Amino acid sequence: MVGNNLKDTQLQQIVDKTIMFADKDGDGRISFEEFRDVVSGLDVHKKMVVDV
């Protein structure tokens, strides 16, 4: 897991940068629409499914 390899301050910096990137309207929160826009470019289904 990523958090086990990083110091708390490093992990917090990653979180802060991620929120800044996703928070398009600058309100300090990530709305569903902002979340959807960020993850729409990721192949989440492929990462969440295990072929048997």
C-alpha positions in Angstrom: 0.0 0.0 0.0 1.3 3.5 -0.9 0.8 5.0 2.6 3.1 2.4 4.2 6.0 3.6 2.1 5.6 7.4 2.7 5.9 9.7 5.6 2.7 11.3 6.8 3.8 14.7 5.4 4.6 13.2 2.0 1.2 11.5 1.9 -0.6 14.7 3.0 1.2 16.5 0.1 -0.1 14.0 -2.4 -3.6 14.3 -1.0 -3.5 18.1 -1.1 -2.2 18.1 -4.7 -4.8 15.6 -5.8 -7.6 17.7 -4.3 -6.3 20.8 -5.9 -6.2 19.1 -9.2 -9.7 17.7 -9.0 -11.4 20.7 -7.4 -12.1 22.7 -10.5 -14.4 25.3 -9.0 -12.0 26.0 -6.1 -14.5 25.5 -3.3 -12.2 23.1 -1.3 -14.4 20.1 -2.0 -14.7 17.5 -4.7 -18.2 17.3 -6.1 -19.5 14.1 -7.7 -19.1 15.8 -11.1 -15.5 16.7 -10.4 -14.8 13.2 -9.1 -16.4 11.7 -12.2 -14.4 13.9 -14.5 -11.1 12.8 -12.8 -11.9 9.1 -12.8 -13.4 9.1 -16.3 -9.9 9.1 -17.8 -8.9 6.1 -15.8 -9.7 2.5 -16.7 -11.2 1.8 -13.2 -13.2 -1.2 -14.4 -10.0 -3.0 -15.6 -8.3 -2.4 -12.3 -11.3 -3.5 -10.2 -12.1 -6.8 -12.1 -10.4 -10.1 -11.6 -10.5 -12.5 -14.6 -11.0 -16.1 -13.5 
